[in-house]
Amino acid sequence: MIHSLAGGKIRDLAINDFAKVEILEGSETGKVFWYISTIITLKVGDIVLVPLGKSNSITRARVVKIEKNISAHTAPIPSSHAKYIVKVVN
């Protein structure tokens, strides 16, 4: 993050990996959502646990797409609202 001389935030330079996942259970089955991934070995087809909804209930999902090294300016969703993949459960 870079700050101006007056102390204000100019921009966020965070770089993240994003994974698009398809929910495998519950009322959201079949829906797709983007999550930030800190898992270096993550690959398309992996089954993962993700927080879902306002209650952040942990749900199984399948990774359908991965975008690596994405800046906050080009992220598929606002990074400030993104949730993180919990873990791979293959």
C-alpha positions in Angstrom: 0.0 0.0 0.0 1.3 3.4 -0.9 0.4 6.6 1.1 0.4 10.1 -0.1 2.5 12.8 1.7 -0.7 13.9 3.5 -1.2 10.4 4.9 -4.0 9.3 2.6 -4.2 6.0 0.9 -3.5 6.3 -2.9 -3.8 2.6 -3.9 -3.4 -0.9 -2.8 -0.7 -2.9 -4.6 -1.7 -6.3 -3.2 -1.1 -9.2 -5.6 -3.2 -12.3 -5.0 -4.1 -15.6 -6.6 -7.9 -16.0 -7.2 -9.7 -19.3 -7.7 -13.2 -19.7 -9.1 -15.0 -22.5 -7.4 -18.3 -24.4 -7.9 -20.2 -25.1 -4.7 -20.9 -28.9 -4.3 -23.4 -29.0 -1.5 -26.3 -27.2 0.1 -28.7 -24.6 -1.3 -26.0 -22.9 -3.3 -25.0 -26.2 -5.2 -23.8 -25.4 -8.7 -23.2 -21.7 -8.1 -19.7 -20.3 -8.7 -17.8 -17.8 -6.6 -14.3 -16.3 -6.6 -12.0 -16.8 -3.6 -8.5 -15.7 -2.8 -6.1 -18.6 -2.6 -2.8 -18.8 -0.6 -2.4 -22.4 -1.5 0.6 -22.6 -3.9 -0.2 -26.2 -5.1 -3.9 -25.5 -5.8 -5.0 -26.8 -9.2 -8.2 -26.9 -11.3 -10.3 -29.9 -10.2 -9.2 -29.8 -6.5 -11.9 -30.1 -3.9 -11.6 -27.3 -1.3 -13.3 -26.0 1.8 -14.6 -22.4 1.5 -16.6 -20.1 3.8 -20.0 -19.4 2.3 -22.6 -16.8 3.0 -23.0 -14.3 5.8 -22.5 -17.1 8.4 -19.3 -18.2 6.7 -20.4 -21.9 7.0 -17.6 -24.1 5.6 -18.7 -25.8 2.4 -17.1 -28.2 -0.1 -16.4 -26.8 -3.6 -14.5 -27.7 -6.8 -11.9 -25.4 -8.3 -12.9 -24.6 -11.9 -10.4 -21.8 -12.7 -7.3 -20.2 -11.3 -6.0 -16.7 -12.0 -2.5 -16.1 -10.6 -0.7 -12.9 -9.6 -3.7 -10.6 -9.9 -3.6 -7.0 -8.7 -6.4 -5.4 -6.9 -7.1 -3.3 -10.0 -7.8 -6.3 -12.2 -9.2 -8.8 -9.7 -12.4 -10.5 -10.6 -14.0 -9.2 -7.4 -13.0 -6.5 -5.0 -10.1 -7.9 -2.9 -11.5 -6.2 0.2 -14.7 -8.3 0.0 -13.0 -11.6 -1.0 -12.9 -14.6 1.3 -10.1 -17.1 1.4 -10.1 -20.8 0.6 -9.6 -22.7 3.8 -7.9 -25.8 2.6 -7.7 -28.6 -0.1 -9.5 -31.8 0.9 -8.8 -34.1 -2.1 
